[in-house]
């Protein structure tokens, strides 16, 4: 169906507008505008079908031995079961598109609401990890995303990596660090060392993590603790403070030995139980690391 015709003959029924029979969520105009901009400015295409339920006003009929349909172009012809923001976005776009549509006919309001629940509860979105993993193929990566990808891939593939075998590029895993968690933790570090390339950042971070994992977690028989998203984010969150102390002592020589000399006193004060049971806030754990360093660090 043409996008402008679709917008003219379809509608939604929200709980606010129809407390007795409505079941749709309220429309988000900014989201619809993003869709319109994507279509007009980027020649975007959205190939997924809009799902509609024919109403009495449509006078919907299958003709030509099942090869065509007829209906009246009425504002209340079709109830949108899935795709309301796309339809709203189409109506805002200047471009005219042919949109794939699935139309159910003869549904009761109970049938429509049940189908709405099935569509919105049983569909699974693509994991963010996978989207990040394939962004390079789509040539959608920003410069920061490209830098983070290169660092992640280095940690994932280099046998010298302190995280070797502990990373999961495309899916979430309880026993590994996902790309999403890695990017979230490393982004602030990448900004601090904005003049460094991915190889240099890998060497600096690998030296730091090798000390934390090898000289603290491993010695406390808890090397696997680094794969916890809370622990990993906390370890990276305190990195700028530790790197600053390394720079004060040794200039820009961010070697494992230099990190170790700065972190030894901190290791003496860290409570391993706070790492084994980190709670839900990486900031709280990071604060514990920082306070341990301030309590014991001496120049």
Buried (B, 14 or more C-beta within 10 A) or exposed (E): BEBBEBBEBBBBBBEEEEEEEBBBEEEEEEBBBBBBBBBBEEEBEBEEBBBBBBBEBBEBEEEEEEEEBEBEEBEBBBBBBBBBBBBBBBBBBEEEBEBEBEBBBEBEBEEBBEBBEEEEEEEEEEBEBBBBBEBBEEEEBEEEBEBBBBBBBBBBEBEEBBBEEBBBBBEBEEEBBBBBBBBBBBBEBBEEBEEBEBEEBBBBBBBBBBBBBBBBBBEBEBBEBBBBBBBBBBBBBBBEBBBEBBBEEBEEEBBBEBBBBBBBBBBEBBEBEBBEEBEEEBEEBBBBBBEBBEEBBEE
